[in-house]
């Protein structure tokens, strides 16, 4: 139980910082003079380094022990939070957010590896993963509420500085509670080249998509960035396949349909469920004219509904129906909720404009997250559990970062009046709804664990 609490607490912090700055973005813009692209990079600097280095972070937990890696990631994350809270220029803030992402990339896979190595496959692991998933979701939604309260009554800086005392307490608890739990680590080369190539490719890809909005798809910056992304990711695959002694992601894992297709489903779900907080925040503040505090409080139903469904309802349903069916049902419900959310206009009341859609898509997202996580981490050898955890986290975060870049492009233009902004955000929510329907279709092609035991496909 102590291990579960500590793993969930660390995951809560990591996910909290994906969303905690969302409500504060207008205040950060006014304080530091950020433009629209700069606002996006305050979010993406964290998300991209987090996603790009998760593969390496997961492998580090396999090679050097959970406790050592957990503490290193937590210390880096806490220090970067302090630097970001004290930043006085946009450049320093974005750099600090990037370093935060590096710390999170080291920390997050260790939390999941702790759970998958502590709890054997079966009902106990399902309950542990359900709690881990629910806490992660709560971190995302609580970030909006906490960000609103802190921005309203203190300053936007407190949305980052709050991590410092929390991180210090977590470090002390980890030193005490994880003592003696590490396994001896083999001293083998780290796949630094793979980590650098993956991060370079992902950053270049997202930057290219962002530049397509600012300068057009045929602009030099857009073309060069996308070409660089293609080359970096292609070389990454080559390095992992032929040159890395211990690759950060063994490509043999993709022979299992549960791993390959499951992570594609996770990628698309991340492209929907992560960016939607960004557009919900802007919708409430720019269309409905909510204050930061009102915006944070308006997110309470999202938090409560999703956590209750993910932690209590989903594990019960997973014992009674196939995971593929549960994922598909959740995705369809989420799609319906996002389609409803796209109808928001100036003057919409809270019940019809915010709470109603939240009720539908929060139930849907609560139903689909735990089954996906369970599918893509089941049947994994202990020596590769960190790599599988890193891969799962990577696909989710990459999906979120790329989804945000694409959706910002789709939602751009048309004016700055509340009505024009409502129409722009509505387009983004409609695209999210369509993507969720694709998730539902792909879910039906996933194997059940009875049909395809993952470990049978992991032989070298």
Secondary structure, 3 states (H helix, E strand, C coil): CHHHHHHHHHHHHHHHHHHCCCCCHHHHHHHHCCCHHHHHHHHHHHHHHHHHHHHHHHHHHHHHCHHHHHHHHHHHHHHHHHHHHHCCCHHHHHHHHHHHHHHHHHHHHHHHHHHHHHCCCCHHHHHHHHHHHHHHHHHHHHHHHHHHHHHHHCCCCHHHHHHHHHHHHHHHHHHHHCCCCCCCCCCCCCCHHHHHHHHHHHHHHHHHHHHHHHHCCCCHHHHHHHHHHHHHHHHHHHHHHHHCCCCCCCHHHHHCHHHHHHHHHHHHHHHHHCHHHHHHHHHHHHHCCCCHHHHHHHCHHHHHHHHHHHHHHHHHHHCCCCHHHHHHHHHHHHHHHHHHHCCCCCCCCHHHHHHHHHHHHHHHHHHHHHHHHHHHHCCCCHHHHHHHHHHHHHHHHHHHHHHHHHHHHHCCCCCCCHHHHHHHHHHHHHHHHHHHHHHHHHHCCCCCCCCCCHHHHCCC
